[in-house]
Amino acid sequence: MSTGTLGGDRAKIARRTIRSDRWWLSPLLTVLGLTAWVTYATVRVFMQKHYWVADYHYLTPFYSPCVSKGCVPDSAEFGRFLPDVWWLPFAALTLPFLLLFRMTCYYYRKAYYRSFWLSPPACAVAEPHKTYSGETRFPLVLQNIHRYFFYAAVVISLVNTLDAVHAFHSPKGFGFGLGNIVLLVNVVMLWIYTASCHSCRHITGGRLKHFSAHPIRYRTWTFVSRLNTRHMELAWITLGTLALTDFYVMAVSAGWINDLRFIN
Ligand code: FES
């Protein structure tokens, strides 16, 4: 019987799988979840409105940093230099890096290989493709540059943190409302997701011969490793917090709801 190595033969089973559980449910939910999120995010980044609440300085993460000439001046802390055209998102400087960070993420790779590419759709279920080269060839070998997008994600998380701090604002000066909690929860979850990245684990504890000689790196690596075991959950939670944060800012900005204010 084959050992199932790259390019090896499959065990001689006529059926596609002999699994009798609902193995198709997980890939199906993944397709639905990712398609819904990408559709929502695409609509929002091209909407070019309802991204900023002037009274409270709430800026949605989908428009941060706002660097288009079309951005409201107060929302553009890093300057407005990109042309204001309908096909260019206001945060076009950073969105591609965020997209590539997620697309090359070890978890999302597994998720979309299984659910969209069916390669394979689940353990012990034959895939429809005749050959399999894994990530050993172009273009999938490029997934290895994930580690560089990690650094970009750290910078963007810092920008989001700055946004959350600047949002403690009201027309009277300092202010605090439900929107602040929404923005803070989102940014904390983004940091936890970013810290749980496999590349972060390697950066903190990789290539060391003796942990005993590097106690601080060992402790950091242990902490990151703990987060790393929850990477899949964090990947989904942050998709949720990002969409909810954006929706909340949109709803307040558009006047559909009022922000619940605790101070000013
Ligand atoms: S492995 Fe998922 S973000 Fe790095």
Residues whose N, C-alpha, C, O or C-beta is under 5 A from the ligand:
A	BS01	FES	F101 C105 Y106 Y107 C197 H198 S199
